[in-house]
Amino acid sequence: MSISHAPPRSSAPDISPKSASDLDLQPLVPTSSRRTRVPRWLRRTTGPVLLLVLWQLLSSTGSLPPEVLASPGRIAQVGGDMVADGSLPAAMGTSLQRVAAGLLFGLVVGTGLALLSGLFRIGEDLVDAPVQMLRTVPFVGLIPLFIIWFGIGEAPKVAIITLGVTFPLYLNVYAGIRGVDAQLIEAGESLGLSRWGLVRHVVLPGALPSAMTGLRYSLGIAWLALVFAEQVNADSGIGFLMVQARDFLRTDVIIVCLVVYAFLGLLADFIVRSLERLLLQWRPTFTGR
């Protein structure tokens, strides 16, 4: 009698490959890429809209008297009337010209001084100390002196804006130049770059992010300086409309002018941020989660 032996049964698990249809595959979604269903623009506008609704309710119930603060509906009506009669567009055009002139002069002066002080040690020794002393002087306090020097025309207004723009640009461009990694300079020198080549291809691109930050900050200071400049011996501009409204206790006109200031500043900041995204495409940054 012959005894047949069955092959031993393996206790190892079956690891034969399965087809894709037999597997329940689910894509892995990183946490950083998950987004809520609420659009971002809706989330960003919720706060201002709720504030306007609360403001209108307080005005409608009489809790906020019109002589203290006009209602949003009244402000919208007055703004439409000012646009219709041409007073607001004319004032905006005048104010934009003053800001543009002061910003241009401030860009030239602030960036030039920062390049001189940041690229050359002798420039730092000659320029940095006087600039640091002058930037601590409130530019608003120089208004009477500018009136004595330049008269009561456009020159003192543009000079105030220029002074306000110069120092933030100087500080940020100077910090950007001195913040360039020394190893990058050594690498450029080892590749045979000349002094101008180092400045053009290494130093200036490295300082560009700080320079754009300084430009954004300078734009905010420019509008702030414009508010003070147009309230001193001015016969046109948004600040002049605010002075007239103050004399007649027109809070609605004052709020309209402040809203115009805010939107012009927001528009200028949007332009600079768009320019920043265009010029700094080579620098990946964290955008929030």
Disulfide bonds with the S-S distance in Angstrom:
none
